[in-house]
Amino acid sequence: MTLIANPIYDVVFKYLMENNKVAKLLLSDLTGLDIVSLELQPQKILQNQKE
């Protein structure tokens, strides 16, 4: 059994997810599914503030 402590906020998990090959391998191992492809989406959205 693999335990991950709150991966949404884990800096290391985010870093690993930036590498497509590593992300597919890690997610395949965690889910037990064969991950064929990933489409990475931006994780942070910056908003322009009006003064």
N, C-alpha and C positions, 0 to 999 in steps of 0.2 A: 504494500500500500504506500502510495506517495502522498505526502502532506505538503501543501503549499499554504503559507500564512498570508492571506489576503493579497492575492497577486495583482489586484487592481492598483494598489499603492506601493507595490514592491519594486524598487528601482532596478534591481537585478533582473526581475522578470521582464520589465519593459525593455531593458537593454537586450536581452536574449531575443525578444520578439522583433527587434529591428533587423535581425539577420534572417532572411527568408528560409534558408536551408535549416538553420538551427530551430526556427519556429515550427516548421513542419515536423521535424524529428521530435521535438519536445511535446507538441500537441498530439502527435500520433501515439507517443508513449503514454501520455496522461489519459487519453480517451479510449485507446485500444482500437482506433479506427485508422484506415490508411488515408492520410491527408495528401491529396494530389496537388492542390494549388491553394495559395492564399492571396487575398487581395488586401493589402495593407491600407488602412485609413488613418488620417491624422488623428492624434490623440488629444491635442490641445487646440482650442479655437481662440484666437485673439480677437477682441472686439475693439473697434475704434470708439473712443470716448469723446463726446462733444463737450467743448468747454463752454 
